[in-house]
Structure formats: structure tokens, C-alpha cells
Amino acid sequence: MPQQRRDGSNATRRDDKTTAIQVVREKPILREIVQAWSRQGLRIGVVPTMGALHRGHLALLDRARMTCDRVVVSIFVNPTQFGPNEDFAAYPRDEAGDLDKLRDGGTDLVWMPGVDAMYPPGYVTEVSVKDLGDGLCGEFRPGHFAGVATVVTKLLLQTGADQAFFGEKDYQQLQVIRRVALDLDIATEIIAVETVREADGLALSSRNAYLSTRERDIAARLPSVLREIAETATGQSVVLASMLLAAKAKLLAAGFDSIDYLHVCDATTLRPVETVTGPARVLVAARLGKTRLIDNMPVIPQSGGTPGLA
């Protein structure tokens, strides 16, 4: 179906994935290009990434191409969202491989700023989202979501995007970004894209590259346990506390080193709930060797049956 442009004309979705892409590293050049697109009435989408691209990122790109005339993919390993003992220096980087994937995927422009372009000398402003960014991963990664909220705010403003695409795998991040766009009157529509998984259910993540062969086998238990909770967590008779304790024990017995958190939360506020009475999400962060894995699934409403973990 043709898409309606902002100037009222119809824009046909581009199906040619061999179009040459531009790599831009300077803000004035980026601004000139996206403003020209905007003047033409073209609908602009942005896919923010930190590189080390995999099929999950490319699913965001495919989704963006469905509704946007031009797609910008940003690649920026953001130092402000890494803590002092985290893996910023070791975070996987593959510029040549990423550009090959984006060229094949039909990207129009790759925005690859350096740290000085994003945070020039004298930069002091920070975007912080209270409450939403404090619990779950925020409890174990102080300052992480302020770094995420700040860099995403900048990317949305820099690209002038009509739509921005984020995976549901990073569900807390998604909710934080939705809140930022709402509270700061940023016109960009935030689009959520379903988590892309391996055949055994493990959510795709750049950090999966850190897993040894043995750890990769153990990691497959994470989505399995989440699915059991998601399918049985509804109903007035369900005791979530005991269910979650049993699930943690399962993960530890499977070989996980520790569980940062495992909660069933309200799908919007991310506050843990004692019983599921509305839209909810089961969220987890678990450590396996040197790797911290996160995942989540929507809680599935049920009309009956006896809940429990197999």
C-alpha cells in the first residue's frame, strides 16, 4: 500500500535493497540531508543501534522500510550508558560488517558520530527518567537509563525522524524512551518491534557473542522458564511470589551464576505486581559467566487451569 506523505502525496515503499548508502559522521551534513528529505515531504525513520548488528537489528530496519521513505540507522557505542565496571571497551565493534549488512538491508543513511560529536567539550545536560529508570536494570546499573535517555533524545532530534524503531527485547529501555518522547513533546512516534529469537528461543543480543559453547546451551533455559511463567501467571489464585522463587531455582540449577531480578510487572509502569489484573510483562536479568542476559515476555491471559511450573 502506498504511504501518505506529510505533504499529502503518496509515497510508495521502496523494495530495492541495493540502493547505495551514505555514511555521515558530522552533524551539519546529517542535518542538511534530513532537512532536505523533510522539505520533500518524505517520511523519515530512525533505527538507533550500538553496532555489532544481528538479525534483531535488521528486523527493525525491515519494519522501518515498511512505513518510511528514508531510513537512518545510527551506530554509536554510547559511553554514558556504561558503568565504570562494565564492558564499554570490550563491547563488540564491526564497522565494515555492519555497513555490509545495512547496505544489503536497504538503509539510506548511516549516522556514525564520534564521541566528541555527541558530547562536545563542556557538555553537561542529562535526561533522567525517574521511577521507570530506577528499578529492574536501573537498580543494578546506576546511571544506565539516564545515558540511554540522553543519547536517544539527541538522536531523535538530530535525525528529525517521524518514527523510531526499538526492539521489545530491551523492554525497560523501550518504556523509558516512550516516556521521554511523551514528556518532552518529541513528535517522533516510538514503534516497538517484537523480539527476534534463535530457534531455541534465546533472544538475539550482541552480548551473546560473549557466551562459551557450554554457556550458550545453558542460556536457552532462560526463555523456556520465562514462557512457563508467562503462560501461567494470570488468575486470582496464582501466587506469583512462590512461582518466581521456583523459577529462580530452576535457572540456578540449570547453571546460571546469579539472578539480578525476575519479576512480573505492570506492562506500562514496570512496577512489580502481586497478581495480574491487566497487561503485564515478566522480566529477567541473569548472569552467566561474564555475560548478563536480559529478556522478557508478555503475560498471557488464561481463563482457567491450575498454574505452576513444569
Number of C-alpha atoms within 10 A of each C-alpha: 9 11 17 16 17 15 12 9 12 14 18 15 15 14 11 9 14 12 14 13 16 15 17 16 14 14 16 10 12 21 15 11 14 21 15 11 16 19 10 12 18 23 23 23 29 30 26 23 18 17 22 19 21 14 14 22 28 19 19 24 24 15 17 25 22 16 22 24 20 22 25 26 27 21 22 19 21 19 17 19 20 19 15 10 7 11 14 15 10 8 15 17 17 10 14 8 13 16 19 10 17 22 19 15 19 22 27 19 22 24 25 21 19 15 13 9 12 16 16 10 8 6 9 7 8 14 17 19 18 12 12 20 25 18 17 21 19 17 13 14 18 16 17 21 26 21 20 24 24 20 22 20 18 14 20 22 14 15 24 22 25 20 20 25 23 25 19 19 23 15 22 23 21 19 19 23 23 19 18 19 18 14 10 10 9 17 14 20 16 21 17 18 18 13 22 21 15 11 8 12 15 21 21 18 21 16 15 16 13 17 17 14 9 9 17 15 14 16 25 17 19 25 20 15 18 22 19 17 27 22 17 21 27 23 17 10 10 17 16 21 14 11 17 21 12 14 21 21 12 16 20 15 10 15 17 20 16 15 17 16 17 21 22 27 22 19 19 16 13 22 16 19 15 14 19 22 12 11 13 26 26 23 26 22 19 22 17 20 14 13 17 17 19 21 22 25 22 18 25 16 17 13 6 9 8 8 19 17 15 7
